[in-house]
Amino acid sequence: MVVCAVPPGAAAAEPLSVQAVAGGVAGVRVPELKWKACADVPQLQCASVAVPLDYARPNGRSVTLALARIPAKDPARRLGSLVVNR
């Protein structure tokens, strides 16, 4: 999965090609998420991750994404992940 973010007021740019490699994007390390109980909703697990603002320039500016998840009650029957942007 590739996640991109654009800060408010930023102009849209021409899409640039990004070389995908197994497990990620060339030049971008795949982050390790450190999940912990969320402070305000302990049933959720929270983590944050810094990702490039522009994957075509992986060493440029970055943005930190806040993540939350609810672990599957029965991991053997887990269907997958749902990503929501709100």
KANORKA-V530161 format. One record per residue. N is the residue number from 1. RES is the residue in one letter. OMEGA is omega as a letter, one per 40 degrees, with the letter a starting at -180 (none if undefined). NEAR is the number of other ideal C-beta (glycine too) atoms within 8 Angstrom. D_LAST is the distance of its C-alpha to the last C-alpha in Angstrom with 2 decimals. Layout:
# KANORKA-V530161
<<N | RES | OMEGA | NEAR | D_LAST> <N | RES | OMEGA | NEAR | D_LAST>>
This chain:
# KANORKA-V530161
<<1 | M | i | 3 | 17.83> <2 | V | i | 6 | 17.27> <3 | V | i | 6 | 14.07> <4 | C | i | 7 | 14.29> <5 | A | i | 8 | 12.70> <6 | V | a | 6 | 14.19> <7 | P | i | 7 | 14.61> <8 | P | i | 3 | 14.43> <9 | G | a | 3 | 17.78> <10 | A | i | 6 | 18.72> <11 | A | i | 3 | 20.76> <12 | A | a | 4 | 20.10> <13 | A | i | 6 | 22.81> <14 | E | i | 3 | 24.90> <15 | P | i | 4 | 23.66> <16 | L | i | 7 | 25.75> <17 | S | i | 5 | 27.01> <18 | V | a | 9 | 26.02> <19 | Q | i | 6 | 28.50> <20 | A | i | 6 | 26.93> <21 | V | i | 7 | 28.94> <22 | A | i | 3 | 28.98> <23 | G | i | 4 | 26.33> <24 | G | a | 9 | 24.44> <25 | V | a | 11 | 25.12> <26 | A | i | 9 | 28.50> <27 | G | a | 5 | 28.53> <28 | V | i | 10 | 25.27> <29 | R | i | 4 | 25.77> <30 | V | a | 6 | 23.63> <31 | P | i | 7 | 22.17> <32 | E | a | 4 | 23.07> <33 | L | i | 7 | 20.36> <34 | K | a | 5 | 21.78> <35 | W | i | 7 | 20.08> <36 | K | i | 7 | 20.95> <37 | A | i | 7 | 20.31> <38 | C | a | 11 | 17.41> <39 | A | a | 5 | 19.16> <40 | D | i | 3 | 17.40> <41 | V | a | 6 | 16.93> <42 | P | i | 6 | 19.87> <43 | Q | i | 5 | 19.23> <44 | L | i | 10 | 16.39> <45 | Q | a | 11 | 17.27> <46 | C | i | 12 | 15.54> <47 | A | i | 10 | 16.29> <48 | S | a | 8 | 15.58> <49 | V | i | 9 | 16.81> <50 | A | i | 8 | 18.05> <51 | V | i | 12 | 17.93> <52 | P | i | 11 | 19.68> <53 | L | i | 12 | 18.03> <54 | D | a | 11 | 20.39> <55 | Y | i | 10 | 21.71> <56 | A | i | 7 | 24.82> <57 | R | a | 8 | 25.57> <58 | P | i | 11 | 24.68> <59 | N | i | 5 | 26.74> <60 | G | a | 8 | 25.16> <61 | R | i | 6 | 22.28> <62 | S | i | 8 | 19.51> <63 | V | i | 9 | 16.05> <64 | T | i | 8 | 15.00> <65 | L | i | 10 | 11.93> <66 | A | a | 6 | 11.24> <67 | L | i | 9 | 11.35> <68 | A | i | 9 | 12.02> <69 | R | i | 9 | 14.12> <70 | I | a | 7 | 16.47> <71 | P | i | 6 | 19.77> <72 | A | i | 7 | 21.65> <73 | K | i | 3 | 24.35> <74 | D | a | 6 | 26.72> <75 | P | a | 6 | 26.16> <76 | A | a | 4 | 28.86> <77 | R | a | 6 | 26.85> <78 | R | a | 7 | 23.45> <79 | L | a | 3 | 22.06> <80 | G | a | 4 | 19.53> <81 | S | i | 4 | 15.95> <82 | L | a | 4 | 12.68> <83 | V | a | 5 | 9.90> <84 | V | i | 4 | 6.30> <85 | N | i | 3 | 3.78> <86 | R | none | 2 | 0.00>>
